[in-house]
Amino acid sequence: VLCVCVCSAQLRIQGLATFVAAARDKSVGAPIAIAIAVHNAPEGLAVAIPVFFATKSKWKAFWFGTLSGLAEPGIAGQWGRGEENTQTHT
């Protein structure tokens, strides 16, 4: 559980970094997002493997690994919606 929390917290920071980079320069956002996505695969395994050995459930390992990675697009999307709202009201 601790590993899931730590990886999720770290992915939120990566999502924020991706959003800020894309907001600043559109040509930088996609390469950063791709690089972070590639590097997230080992992080998903770092979450899934301990869950599998603790529970002996492939499905729990898969879902915990997947859910830990959903923090990044979630936080980038939240910031994106917030940015749209501030731009339309000014």
DSSP file (Angstrom, degrees, kcal/mol; ACC not computed):
  #  RESIDUE AA STRUCTURE BP1 BP2  ACC     N-H-->O    O-->H-N    N-H-->O    O-->H-N    TCO  KAPPA ALPHA  PHI   PSI    X-CA   Y-CA   Z-CA
    1    1 A V     >        0   0    0      0, 0.0     4,-2.3     0, 0.0     5,-0.2   0.000 360.0 360.0 360.0 -41.2    0.0    0.0    0.0
    2    2 A L  H  >  +     0   0    0      1,-0.2     4,-2.6     2,-0.2     5,-0.2   0.906 360.0  52.3 -60.9 -41.6    2.8    2.4    0.8
    3    3 A C  H  > S+     0   0    0      1,-0.2     4,-2.6     2,-0.2     5,-0.2   0.896 108.7  50.5 -62.0 -41.0    4.4    1.7   -2.6
    4    4 A V  H  > S+     0   0    0      2,-0.2     4,-2.4     1,-0.2    -1,-0.2   0.925 112.0  47.5 -62.2 -45.0    1.1    2.6   -4.3
    5    5 A C  H  X S+     0   0    0     -4,-2.3     4,-2.3     2,-0.2    -2,-0.2   0.913 113.4  47.0 -63.9 -43.9    0.8    5.8   -2.4
    6    6 A V  H  X S+     0   0    0     -4,-2.6     4,-2.3     2,-0.2    -2,-0.2   0.937 114.2  46.2 -65.6 -47.1    4.4    6.9   -3.1
    7    7 A C  H  X S+     0   0    0     -4,-2.6     4,-2.2     1,-0.2    -2,-0.2   0.904 112.9  50.7 -63.7 -40.3    4.2    6.1   -6.8
    8    8 A S  H  X S+     0   0    0     -4,-2.4     4,-1.6    -5,-0.2    -1,-0.2   0.910 110.6  48.8 -63.5 -41.8    0.8    7.9   -7.1
    9    9 A A  H  X S+     0   0    0     -4,-2.3     4,-1.2     1,-0.2    -1,-0.2   0.912 112.3  48.2 -64.1 -41.9    2.2   11.0   -5.3
   10   10 A Q  H  X S+     0   0    0     -4,-2.3     4,-1.6     1,-0.2    -1,-0.2   0.864 108.4  54.6 -67.4 -35.5    5.2   11.1   -7.6
   11   11 A L  H  X S+     0   0    0     -4,-2.2     4,-2.5     1,-0.2    -1,-0.2   0.817 100.7  59.9 -69.2 -29.9    3.1   10.6  -10.7
   12   12 A R  H  X S+     0   0    0     -4,-1.6     4,-2.1     2,-0.2    -1,-0.2   0.902 104.9  49.4 -62.5 -39.5    1.0   13.6   -9.7
   13   13 A I  H  X S+     0   0    0     -4,-1.2     4,-2.4     2,-0.2    -2,-0.2   0.896 110.2  50.5 -66.1 -39.9    4.1   15.8   -9.8
   14   14 A Q  H  X S+     0   0    0     -4,-1.6     4,-2.5     2,-0.2    -2,-0.2   0.898 108.9  51.9 -65.0 -39.2    5.0   14.4  -13.3
   15   15 A G  H  X S+     0   0    0     -4,-2.5     4,-2.3     2,-0.2    -2,-0.2   0.909 110.3  48.4 -62.2 -41.7    1.5   15.2  -14.5
   16   16 A L  H  X S+     0   0    0     -4,-2.1     4,-2.6     2,-0.2    -2,-0.2   0.909 110.9  50.5 -64.0 -42.4    1.9   18.7  -13.3
   17   17 A A  H  X S+     0   0    0     -4,-2.4     4,-2.4     1,-0.2    -2,-0.2   0.898 110.2  50.1 -63.1 -40.7    5.3   19.0  -15.0
   18   18 A T  H  X S+     0   0    0     -4,-2.5     4,-2.4     2,-0.2    -1,-0.2   0.921 111.9  48.1 -63.7 -43.7    3.8   17.7  -18.2
   19   19 A F  H  X S+     0   0    0     -4,-2.3     4,-2.6     2,-0.2     5,-0.2   0.936 112.1  47.9 -62.3 -46.9    1.0   20.2  -18.1
   20   20 A V  H  X S+     0   0    0     -4,-2.6     4,-1.9     1,-0.2    -1,-0.2   0.907 112.9  48.9 -62.7 -41.9    3.2   23.1  -17.3
   21   21 A A  H  X S+     0   0    0     -4,-2.4     4,-2.4     1,-0.2     8,-0.3   0.915 113.6  46.1 -63.9 -42.6    5.6   22.2  -20.1
   22   22 A A  H  < S+     0   0    0     -4,-2.4    -2,-0.2     1,-0.2    -1,-0.2   0.861 111.4  51.9 -69.7 -34.7    2.8   21.8  -22.6
   23   23 A A  H  < S+     0   0    0     -4,-2.6     3,-0.2    -5,-0.2    -1,-0.2   0.859 113.6  45.0 -68.2 -33.9    1.2   25.1  -21.5
   24   24 A R  H  < S+     0   0    0     -4,-1.9     2,-0.3     1,-0.3    -2,-0.2   0.913 134.8   3.8 -75.9 -44.2    4.5   26.9  -22.0
   25   25 A D    >X  -     0   0    0     -4,-2.4     3,-1.8    -5,-0.2     4,-1.1  -0.897  60.4-154.1-148.6 111.8    5.4   25.4  -25.4
   26   26 A K  H 3> S+     0   0    0     -2,-0.3     4,-0.8     1,-0.3     3,-0.1   0.793  95.1  59.7 -59.2 -30.9    3.1   23.0  -27.3
   27   27 A S  H 34 S+     0   0    0      1,-0.2    -1,-0.3     2,-0.1    -5,-0.1   0.675 105.8  49.0 -73.8 -15.2    5.9   21.3  -29.1
   28   28 A V  H <> S+     0   0    0     -3,-1.8     4,-1.8    -7,-0.3    -1,-0.2   0.754  96.7  70.3 -91.4 -28.6    7.5   20.2  -25.8
   29   29 A G  H  X S+     0   0    0     -4,-1.1     4,-2.5    -8,-0.3    -7,-0.2   0.903  96.4  48.2 -60.6 -47.9    4.4   18.7  -24.2
   30   30 A A  H  X S+     0   0    0     -4,-0.8     4,-2.5     1,-0.2     5,-0.2   0.933 111.8  47.6 -64.7 -47.9    4.0   15.6  -26.4
   31   31 A P  H  > S+     0   0    0      0, 0.0     4,-2.4     0, 0.0    -1,-0.2   0.897 114.2  48.1 -61.3 -36.9    7.7   14.4  -26.2
   32   32 A I  H  X S+     0   0    0     -4,-1.8     4,-2.6     2,-0.2     5,-0.2   0.925 111.4  50.1 -67.1 -42.8    7.6   14.9  -22.4
   33   33 A A  H  X S+     0   0    0     -4,-2.5     4,-2.2    -5,-0.2    -1,-0.2   0.903 112.5  47.4 -61.6 -40.8    4.4   13.0  -22.1
   34   34 A I  H  X S+     0   0    0     -4,-2.5     4,-2.4     2,-0.2     5,-0.2   0.925 112.2  49.4 -66.1 -44.9    5.7   10.1  -24.2
   35   35 A A  H  X S+     0   0    0     -4,-2.4     4,-2.0    -5,-0.2    -2,-0.2   0.912 113.1  46.5 -62.1 -42.5    9.0   10.0  -22.2
   36   36 A I  H  X S+     0   0    0     -4,-2.6     4,-1.2     2,-0.2    -1,-0.2   0.893 110.3  53.6 -67.9 -38.6    7.1   10.0  -18.9
   37   37 A A  H  X S+     0   0    0     -4,-2.2     4,-0.6    -5,-0.2     3,-0.3   0.911 109.5  48.4 -61.8 -42.1    4.7    7.3  -20.1
   38   38 A V  H >< S+     0   0    0     -4,-2.4     3,-0.9     1,-0.2    -1,-0.2   0.903 112.4  48.3 -64.1 -40.5    7.6    5.0  -21.1
   39   39 A H  H 3X S+     0   0    0     -4,-2.0     4,-0.7     1,-0.2    -1,-0.2   0.680 100.3  67.5 -76.2 -15.4    9.3    5.5  -17.8
   40   40 A N  H 3X S+     0   0    0     -4,-1.2     4,-2.3    -3,-0.3    -1,-0.2   0.709  82.6  75.7 -76.0 -19.5    6.0    4.8  -15.9
   41   41 A A  H <X S+     0   0    0     -3,-0.9     4,-1.9    -4,-0.6    -1,-0.2   0.939  96.9  44.8 -59.5 -48.7    6.0    1.1  -17.1
   42   42 A P  H  > S+     0   0    0      0, 0.0     4,-2.1     0, 0.0    -1,-0.2   0.853 111.2  55.1 -64.0 -31.0    8.7    0.1  -14.6
   43   43 A E  H  X S+     0   0    0     -4,-0.7     4,-1.2     2,-0.2    -2,-0.2   0.897 105.6  51.7 -67.5 -38.5    6.9    2.1  -11.9
   44   44 A G  H  X S+     0   0    0     -4,-2.3     4,-2.8     1,-0.2     3,-0.3   0.897 110.8  48.2 -61.9 -39.9    3.7    0.1  -12.5
   45   45 A L  H  X S+     0   0    0     -4,-1.9     4,-2.6     1,-0.2    -2,-0.2   0.870 105.0  59.0 -66.3 -36.5    5.7   -3.1  -12.1
   46   46 A A  H  < S+     0   0    0     -4,-2.1    -1,-0.2     1,-0.2    -2,-0.2   0.795 114.3  37.9 -64.2 -26.4    7.2   -1.7   -8.9
   47   47 A V  H  X S+     0   0    0     -4,-1.2     4,-1.4    -3,-0.3    -2,-0.2   0.878 117.7  48.8 -85.3 -44.8    3.7   -1.5   -7.6
   48   48 A A  H  X S+     0   0    0     -4,-2.8     4,-2.7     1,-0.2     5,-0.2   0.870 103.5  58.0 -68.6 -39.7    2.3   -4.6   -9.1
   49   49 A I  H  X S+     0   0    0     -4,-2.6     4,-2.4     1,-0.2     5,-0.2   0.937 108.6  43.3 -63.1 -49.3    5.0   -7.1   -8.1
   50   50 A P  H  > S+     0   0    0      0, 0.0     4,-2.0     0, 0.0    -1,-0.2   0.895 114.1  52.3 -63.0 -36.1    4.8   -6.6   -4.4
   51   51 A V  H  X S+     0   0    0     -4,-1.4     4,-2.5     2,-0.2     6,-0.4   0.921 109.7  49.7 -63.6 -42.0    1.0   -6.6   -4.5
   52   52 A F  H  X S+     0   0    0     -4,-2.7     4,-3.2     1,-0.2     5,-0.2   0.938 112.4  45.7 -61.8 -46.8    1.1   -9.9   -6.4
   53   53 A F  H  < S+     0   0    0     -4,-2.4    -1,-0.2     1,-0.2    -2,-0.2   0.822 115.8  47.2 -68.4 -29.0    3.4  -11.6   -3.9
   54   54 A A  H  < S+     0   0    0     -4,-2.0    -1,-0.2    -5,-0.2    -2,-0.2   0.864 129.8  20.5 -77.6 -35.9    1.4  -10.3   -1.0
   55   55 A T  H  < S-     0   0    0     -4,-2.5    -2,-0.2    -5,-0.2    -3,-0.2   0.627  86.3-137.6-108.7 -16.7   -2.0  -11.3   -2.3
   56   56 A K     <  +     0   0    0     -4,-3.2     2,-0.6    -5,-0.4    -4,-0.1   0.734  64.5 127.8  59.8  24.0   -1.2  -14.0   -4.9
   57   57 A S     >  -     0   0    0     -6,-0.4     4,-2.0    -5,-0.2    -1,-0.2  -0.944  47.4-166.3-115.2 116.8   -3.8  -12.3   -7.1
   58   58 A K  H  > S+     0   0    0     -2,-0.6     4,-2.7     1,-0.2     5,-0.2   0.879  92.1  53.8 -65.6 -37.0   -2.9  -11.3  -10.7
   59   59 A W  H  > S+     0   0    0      2,-0.2     4,-2.7     1,-0.2     5,-0.2   0.913 108.5  47.1 -66.8 -42.7   -5.9   -9.1  -11.0
   60   60 A K  H  > S+     0   0    0      2,-0.2     4,-2.7     1,-0.2     5,-0.3   0.917 113.5  49.4 -63.7 -41.9   -5.2   -7.1   -7.8
   61   61 A A  H  X S+     0   0    0     -4,-2.0     4,-2.2     2,-0.2    -2,-0.2   0.928 112.6  47.7 -61.6 -44.9   -1.6   -6.7   -8.9
   62   62 A F  H  X S+     0   0    0     -4,-2.7     4,-2.4     1,-0.2    -2,-0.2   0.941 115.1  44.4 -61.3 -48.6   -2.8   -5.5  -12.4
   63   63 A W  H  X S+     0   0    0     -4,-2.7     4,-3.1     2,-0.2     5,-0.2   0.883 113.2  49.0 -69.9 -38.5   -5.3   -3.1  -11.0
   64   64 A F  H  X S+     0   0    0     -4,-2.7     4,-2.0    -5,-0.2    -1,-0.2   0.923 113.5  47.9 -65.3 -41.9   -3.1   -1.6   -8.3
   65   65 A G  H  X S+     0   0    0     -4,-2.2     4,-0.9    -5,-0.3    -2,-0.2   0.903 116.0  44.5 -62.4 -41.4   -0.3   -1.1  -10.9
   66   66 A T  H >X S+     0   0    0     -4,-2.4     4,-0.8    -5,-0.2     3,-0.7   0.929 112.4  50.5 -69.2 -46.0   -2.8    0.5  -13.3
   67   67 A L  H >< S+     0   0    0     -4,-3.1     3,-0.6     1,-0.3     4,-0.4   0.845 103.9  58.8 -63.6 -33.5   -4.5    2.7  -10.8
   68   68 A S  H >< S+     0   0    0     -4,-2.0     3,-0.6     1,-0.2    -1,-0.3   0.843 106.3  49.8 -64.7 -29.9   -1.1    4.0   -9.5
   69   69 A G  H X< S+     0   0    0     -4,-0.9     3,-0.7    -3,-0.7    -1,-0.2   0.646  94.7  72.6 -81.6 -15.2   -0.4    5.3  -13.0
   70   70 A L  T <X S+     0   0    0     -4,-0.8     4,-1.4    -3,-0.6    -1,-0.2   0.597  78.5  77.5 -76.9  -9.0   -3.8    7.0  -13.4
   71   71 A A  H <> S+     0   0    0     -3,-0.6     4,-2.3    -4,-0.4    -1,-0.2   0.880  89.2  56.8 -65.7 -36.7   -2.8    9.8  -11.0
   72   72 A E  H <> S+     0   0    0     -3,-0.7     4,-2.2    -4,-0.2     5,-0.2   0.967 110.3  38.1 -65.6 -56.4   -0.7   11.5  -13.7
   73   73 A P  H  > S+     0   0    0      0, 0.0     4,-2.4     0, 0.0    -1,-0.2   0.854 115.2  58.1 -64.7 -29.0   -3.2   12.1  -16.4
   74   74 A G  H  X S+     0   0    0     -4,-1.4     4,-2.1     2,-0.2    -2,-0.2   0.940 109.3  41.4 -63.2 -46.9   -5.8   12.8  -13.7
   75   75 A I  H  X S+     0   0    0     -4,-2.3     4,-2.3     2,-0.2     5,-0.2   0.875 114.3  52.2 -71.4 -36.3   -3.8   15.7  -12.3
   76   76 A A  H  X S+     0   0    0     -4,-2.2     4,-2.2    -5,-0.2    -1,-0.2   0.902 110.8  49.0 -64.3 -39.5   -2.8   17.0  -15.7
   77   77 A G  H  X S+     0   0    0     -4,-2.4     4,-2.5    -5,-0.2    -2,-0.2   0.894 109.3  51.6 -66.1 -40.1   -6.4   17.0  -16.7
   78   78 A Q  H  X S+     0   0    0     -4,-2.1     4,-2.1     1,-0.2    -2,-0.2   0.930 112.3  45.6 -61.8 -45.1   -7.5   18.9  -13.5
   79   79 A W  H  X S+     0   0    0     -4,-2.3     4,-2.4     1,-0.2    -1,-0.2   0.885 111.1  54.1 -66.3 -37.0   -4.9   21.5  -14.2
   80   80 A G  H  X S+     0   0    0     -4,-2.2     4,-2.2     2,-0.2    -2,-0.2   0.917 109.1  47.0 -63.2 -43.3   -5.9   21.7  -17.8
   81   81 A R  H  X S+     0   0    0     -4,-2.5     4,-2.2     1,-0.2    -1,-0.2   0.891 112.1  51.3 -65.2 -38.7   -9.6   22.3  -16.9
   82   82 A G  H  X S+     0   0    0     -4,-2.1     4,-1.9    -5,-0.2    -2,-0.2   0.898 109.3  49.9 -64.1 -40.1   -8.5   24.9  -14.3
   83   83 A E  H  X S+     0   0    0     -4,-2.4     4,-1.9     2,-0.2    -2,-0.2   0.900 109.6  51.2 -65.7 -41.4   -6.4   26.7  -16.9
   84   84 A E  H  X S+     0   0    0     -4,-2.2     4,-1.9     1,-0.2    -2,-0.2   0.914 109.5  51.2 -61.1 -42.4   -9.3   26.7  -19.4
   85   85 A N  H  X S+     0   0    0     -4,-2.2     4,-1.1     1,-0.2    -1,-0.2   0.880 110.5  47.6 -64.4 -38.8  -11.6   28.2  -16.8
   86   86 A T  H  < S+     0   0    0     -4,-1.9     4,-0.5     1,-0.2    -1,-0.2   0.835 111.3  51.3 -73.0 -30.6   -9.2   31.1  -15.9
   87   87 A Q  H  < S+     0   0    0     -4,-1.9     3,-0.4     1,-0.2    -2,-0.2   0.848 109.5  49.0 -74.2 -33.3   -8.6   31.9  -19.6
   88   88 A T  H  < S+     0   0    0     -4,-1.9    -1,-0.2     1,-0.2    -2,-0.2   0.752 110.7  50.7 -78.2 -22.1  -12.3   32.2  -20.4
   89   89 A H     <        0   0    0     -4,-1.1    -1,-0.2     1,-0.2    -2,-0.2   0.497 360.0 360.0 -93.8  -3.9  -13.1   34.4  -17.4
   90   90 A T              0   0    0     -4,-0.5    -1,-0.2    -3,-0.4    -2,-0.1   0.461 360.0 360.0-102.0 360.0  -10.4   37.0  -18.0
